[in-house]
Amino acid sequence: MDTFWVGVALVIFLGVLVYFGVPKAIVAALDSRGEKVAQELAEARRLRQEAEKLLAEYDAKRKAAESEAAAIIAAANDEAKRLAAEAEAKLNDFVTRRTKSAEDKIALAESQAEAEVRAAAAEAATRAAEVIIRSQVGGKTGETLFAAGLQEVKAKLN
């Protein structure tokens, strides 16, 4: 019989709980908690989408920066090659001009040396002719022959 009274007490207890609206309060609390969890899940989804969007933006920015860096490096390499070629061309031009200048100086020195040698040869030939003519022909005839020969030798050598 004790079980009977335990069952009756349980039914009365449950009736009192229903009378005071405890099941509604429990259901309301569970619904409230379910809504809170649903809101937190929605907030988590929104934050995840936002994070994925930011990640995509930063990935695009990183790729753009990498391509810009590659373009800058390529431009710098091209500029370096151009400057090297320009410097080489200037150096070659400088060497060519210096070589030409040296060749001109050598040619000038050769022509001056040739002129000096001719002048020295003409002077030596003139003196030798003078000595020979004076020793063989004397007087006024020797002077006349000497002057004519001197003019002829100078004309031919210069």
C-alpha positions as CSV (number, residue, x, y, z in Angstrom):
1,M,0.0,0.0,0.0
2,D,2.9,2.3,0.5
3,T,3.5,2.4,-3.2
4,F,-0.1,3.5,-3.7
5,W,0.4,6.5,-1.5
6,V,3.7,7.3,-3.1
7,G,1.9,7.3,-6.5
8,V,-0.9,9.5,-5.1
9,A,1.7,11.9,-3.6
10,L,3.5,12.0,-6.9
11,V,0.3,12.8,-8.8
12,I,-0.6,15.6,-6.3
13,F,2.9,17.0,-6.5
14,L,2.7,17.0,-10.3
15,G,-0.7,18.6,-10.1
16,V,0.6,21.4,-7.8
17,L,3.5,21.9,-10.3
18,V,1.1,22.3,-13.2
19,Y,-1.2,24.5,-11.1
20,F,1.6,27.0,-10.4
21,G,2.8,26.9,-14.1
22,V,6.1,25.3,-13.5
23,P,6.1,23.3,-16.8
24,K,5.4,26.6,-18.7
25,A,8.3,28.2,-16.9
26,I,10.6,25.3,-17.8
27,V,9.4,25.4,-21.4
28,A,9.9,29.2,-21.5
29,A,13.4,28.9,-20.0
30,L,14.3,26.2,-22.5
31,D,12.9,28.2,-25.4
32,S,14.7,31.2,-24.2
33,R,17.9,29.2,-23.9
34,G,17.3,27.8,-27.4
35,E,16.8,31.2,-28.9
36,K,20.0,32.4,-27.2
37,V,22.0,29.5,-28.6
38,A,20.4,30.2,-32.1
39,Q,21.4,33.9,-31.8
40,E,25.0,32.9,-30.8
41,L,25.2,30.5,-33.7
42,A,23.9,33.2,-36.1
43,E,26.5,35.6,-34.7
44,A,29.2,33.0,-35.1
45,R,28.2,32.4,-38.7
46,R,28.2,36.2,-39.4
47,L,31.6,36.6,-37.8
48,R,33.0,33.6,-39.7
49,Q,31.7,35.1,-43.0
50,E,33.2,38.5,-42.0
51,A,36.6,36.8,-41.2
52,E,36.5,34.9,-44.6
53,K,35.8,38.1,-46.4
54,L,38.7,39.8,-44.6
55,L,40.9,36.9,-45.4
56,A,40.0,37.1,-49.1
57,E,40.7,40.8,-49.1
58,Y,44.1,40.4,-47.4
59,D,44.9,37.5,-49.7
60,A,44.0,39.7,-52.8
61,K,46.1,42.6,-51.3
62,R,49.0,40.2,-50.7
63,K,48.9,38.9,-54.3
64,A,48.7,42.5,-55.6
65,A,51.7,43.5,-53.5
66,E,53.6,40.4,-54.7
67,S,52.9,41.2,-58.3
68,E,53.8,44.8,-57.8
69,A,57.0,43.8,-56.1
70,A,57.8,41.5,-59.0
71,A,57.1,44.3,-61.5
72,I,59.3,46.7,-59.5
73,I,62.1,44.1,-59.4
74,A,61.7,43.5,-63.2
75,A,61.8,47.2,-63.8
76,A,64.9,47.6,-61.6
77,N,66.6,44.8,-63.5
78,D,65.7,46.4,-66.8
79,E,66.9,49.8,-65.6
80,A,70.2,48.2,-64.4
81,K,70.7,46.4,-67.7
82,R,70.0,49.7,-69.6
83,L,72.4,51.6,-67.4
84,A,75.0,49.0,-67.8
85,A,74.6,49.0,-71.6
86,E,74.6,52.8,-71.6
87,A,77.8,52.9,-69.4
88,E,79.4,50.3,-71.7
89,A,78.5,52.4,-74.8
90,K,79.9,55.6,-73.1
91,L,83.1,53.7,-72.2
92,N,83.5,52.4,-75.7
93,D,82.8,55.9,-77.1
94,F,85.4,57.3,-74.6
95,V,88.0,54.6,-75.6
96,T,87.3,55.3,-79.3
97,R,87.7,59.0,-78.9
98,R,90.9,58.6,-76.8
99,T,92.2,56.1,-79.4
100,K,91.4,58.5,-82.2
101,S,93.0,61.4,-80.3
102,A,96.1,59.3,-79.7
103,E,96.2,58.3,-83.3
104,D,95.8,61.9,-84.4
105,K,98.6,63.0,-82.0
106,I,100.9,60.2,-83.4
107,A,100.1,61.2,-87.0
108,L,100.8,64.8,-86.1
109,A,104.1,63.8,-84.4
110,E,105.0,61.7,-87.4
111,S,104.3,64.5,-89.8
112,Q,106.3,66.9,-87.6
113,A,109.1,64.5,-87.3
114,E,109.0,63.9,-91.1
115,A,109.1,67.7,-91.7
116,E,112.0,68.1,-89.3
117,V,113.9,65.2,-90.9
118,R,113.2,66.8,-94.3
119,A,114.3,70.1,-93.1
120,A,117.4,68.6,-91.5
121,A,118.2,66.7,-94.7
122,A,117.7,69.8,-96.8
123,E,119.9,71.7,-94.5
124,A,122.6,69.0,-94.5
125,A,122.3,68.7,-98.3
126,T,122.5,72.4,-98.7
127,R,125.7,72.6,-96.5
128,A,127.2,69.6,-98.4
129,A,126.4,71.2,-101.7
130,E,127.8,74.5,-100.5
131,V,131.0,72.8,-99.4
132,I,131.4,70.9,-102.6
133,I,130.5,73.8,-104.9
134,R,132.8,76.2,-103.0
135,S,135.6,73.8,-103.2
136,Q,135.2,73.1,-106.9
137,V,133.9,76.4,-108.2
138,G,135.1,79.6,-106.7
139,G,134.2,83.2,-106.8
140,K,131.1,84.8,-108.2
141,T,130.1,81.7,-110.3
142,G,130.1,79.5,-107.2
143,E,127.8,81.9,-105.3
144,T,125.3,82.0,-108.2
145,L,125.3,78.2,-108.6
146,F,125.0,77.8,-104.9
147,A,122.0,80.1,-104.6
148,A,120.2,78.4,-107.6
149,G,120.9,74.9,-106.2
150,L,119.8,76.0,-102.7
151,Q,116.4,77.3,-104.1
152,E,115.9,74.1,-106.1
153,V,116.7,71.7,-103.1
154,K,114.4,73.7,-100.8
155,A,111.6,73.6,-103.4
156,K,111.8,69.8,-103.8
157,L,112.2,68.9,-100.1
158,N,109.4,71.2,-98.8
